[in-house]
Amino acid sequence: MYNSRKLQKSLLFVSMIFAGLLGWALDTMALNIGDKAPDFKLTATTGAKISLSQFQGKKIVLLEFYGADFSPV
């Protein structure tokens, strides 16, 4: 009983530290309005690899993200 209570306290402490660090990291990685988006590569629906930089100066790109689009209900 003592060991499980100690383990629960340890896990709670570690999760609180992790949540704090994650919140700090997300805040430092956030973009502001007008910031340039970082370059990234993704697989297109055709299977080809595409990157944001390949459209630079050629087309207007709209980035749209859906955080909960495919999450379980």
Secondary structure, DSSP 8 states (H G I E B T S, - for coil): -HHHHHHHHHHHHHHHHHHHHHHHHHHHH---TT------EEE-TTS-EEEGGGGTTTS-------TTTTS--
